[in-house]
């Protein structure tokens, strides 16, 4: 090809439509940062998140990059991890839990954040409203203020003589005490005494908090929700079983680990919904314009093997109300 023809060809390329030029160039692969107290990248929740992304057309390490920043069971590591993550300027951040989301909110107003926002994200200042969050945060809220009274009701059906309830609490998910106040008010109306047990969020401290001598006066145990408890669920279930106390947990995964029963949202489904929100942001939506979603499906799961092990016989009505019975 002669020099004049080469120049003409190059000049014509400048007038090609943008999609053709963009296709010819190397496309930027979006990066999603994930901040979580989880112990590992290989968990059922992250598997659910990845699977939903793939269903939506995002293939890890090909069309999308996932960068994990994990506290591995140490909530005190969250602030440093959050600062490190924000410095990398990812396209979107996925925040696992209200503590992580609150920490990130103080660090950036520009990077879109999709997170699990706790029981009342408006009250704690994460978003302006559920319908229109504004700012750079959206996600899913788990309305625990409504769930805990229901959990106490279920415990009363299983333990009709219930008068004293031990509550394993994680103040990190409820810094203003909204859930605890709602549960305390409900318990007081029913003449129920609460023994609130707080922990430092690590397996060692959980084992000490749930020692048999701490639970001996309780008729039953209620374990509050939160990623720290979830990540240490096997330790929690084991210690409660050592005291042979009836207990209700916030998610099904505790029951499959040997716990008696659970009433709470499907957390894997929550992570699938987070993936859908990430997809919307990567396709051009602004986080502040996407309404905060509320969990809807709340299954009641009962483990009959565990009931038998602690000498408990659930009433027929309880069995009928269960969405799933593990035998």
HUHUMO-V980894 format. One record per residue. RES is the residue in three letters. PSI is psi in whole degrees, 0 to 359 (* if undefined). Layout:
res-><RES,RES>
psi-><PSI,PSI>
This chain:
res-><UNK,UNK,UNK,UNK,UNK,UNK,UNK,UNK,UNK,UNK,UNK,UNK,UNK,UNK,UNK,UNK,UNK,UNK,UNK,UNK,UNK,UNK,UNK,UNK,UNK,UNK,UNK,UNK,UNK,UNK,UNK,UNK,UNK,UNK,UNK,UNK,UNK,UNK,UNK,UNK,UNK,UNK,UNK,UNK,UNK,UNK,UNK,UNK,UNK,UNK,UNK,UNK,UNK,UNK,UNK,UNK,UNK,UNK,UNK,UNK,UNK,UNK,UNK,UNK,UNK,UNK,UNK,UNK,UNK,UNK,UNK,UNK,UNK,UNK,UNK,UNK,UNK,UNK,UNK,UNK,UNK,UNK,UNK,UNK,UNK,UNK,UNK,UNK,UNK,UNK,UNK,UNK,UNK,UNK,UNK,UNK,UNK,UNK,UNK,UNK,UNK,UNK,UNK,UNK,UNK,UNK,UNK,UNK,UNK,UNK,UNK,UNK,UNK,UNK,UNK,UNK,UNK,UNK,UNK,UNK,UNK,UNK,UNK,UNK,UNK,UNK,UNK,UNK,UNK,UNK,UNK,UNK,UNK,UNK,UNK,UNK,UNK,UNK,UNK,UNK,UNK,UNK,UNK,UNK,UNK,UNK,UNK,UNK,UNK,UNK,UNK,UNK,UNK,UNK,UNK,UNK,UNK,UNK,UNK,UNK,UNK,UNK,UNK,UNK,UNK,UNK,UNK,UNK,UNK,UNK,UNK,UNK,UNK,UNK,UNK,UNK,UNK,UNK,UNK,UNK,UNK,UNK,UNK,UNK,UNK,UNK,UNK,UNK,UNK,UNK,UNK,UNK,UNK,UNK,UNK,UNK,UNK,UNK,UNK,UNK,UNK,UNK,UNK,UNK,UNK,UNK,UNK,UNK,UNK,UNK,UNK,UNK,UNK,UNK,UNK,UNK,UNK,UNK,UNK,UNK,UNK,UNK,UNK,UNK,UNK,UNK,UNK,UNK,UNK,UNK,UNK,UNK,UNK,UNK,UNK,UNK,UNK,UNK,UNK,UNK,UNK,UNK,UNK,UNK,UNK,UNK,UNK,UNK,UNK,UNK,UNK,UNK,UNK,UNK,UNK,UNK,UNK,UNK,UNK,UNK,UNK,UNK,UNK,UNK,UNK,UNK,UNK,UNK,UNK,UNK,UNK,UNK,UNK,UNK,UNK,UNK,UNK,UNK,UNK,UNK,UNK,UNK,UNK,UNK,UNK,UNK,UNK,UNK,UNK,UNK,UNK,UNK,UNK,UNK,UNK,UNK,UNK,UNK,UNK,UNK,UNK,UNK,UNK,UNK,UNK,UNK,UNK,UNK,UNK,UNK,UNK,UNK,UNK,UNK,UNK,UNK,UNK,UNK,UNK,UNK,UNK,UNK,UNK,UNK,UNK,UNK,UNK>
psi-><134,162,318,324,323,314,321,320,315,322,322,330,331,339,2,148,148,316,325,317,319,321,327,337,162,122,138,129,121,149,129,117,141,119,121,150,6,153,344,158,339,80,158,328,315,328,318,321,313,317,321,320,316,321,329,1,6,117,121,136,6,294,358,146,133,120,112,134,100,133,346,51,7,93,331,346,349,313,314,319,320,316,318,319,315,324,334,351,58,166,326,149,133,125,119,89,155,323,314,319,318,320,316,322,326,348,335,141,4,322,126,135,128,118,169,119,5,186,328,81,338,313,325,6,16,321,159,321,163,322,324,89,326,182,213,18,137,180,214,135,138,111,74,338,332,332,322,317,322,322,321,320,316,321,321,326,326,325,84,336,11,123,341,123,124,132,116,116,144,100,343,332,353,63,333,1,23,314,316,320,316,319,320,318,317,317,319,320,329,9,30,134,134,132,106,121,119,150,172,5,14,156,318,315,325,318,321,317,326,22,150,324,338,338,356,330,354,145,337,172,139,126,123,163,173,150,329,314,317,317,342,27,327,321,316,311,316,314,320,321,328,332,357,40,138,141,150,140,164,345,158,326,331,323,320,341,2,0,161,306,161,150,108,175,157,104,327,322,323,318,329,323,326,321,321,322,321,316,315,320,318,338,8,349,151,138,317,345,353,119,143,132,151,141,139,310,118,88,150,120,136,135,106,330,317,320,315,320,330,11,34,136,100,142,151,324,325,317,321,328,341,136,335,134,122,120,*>
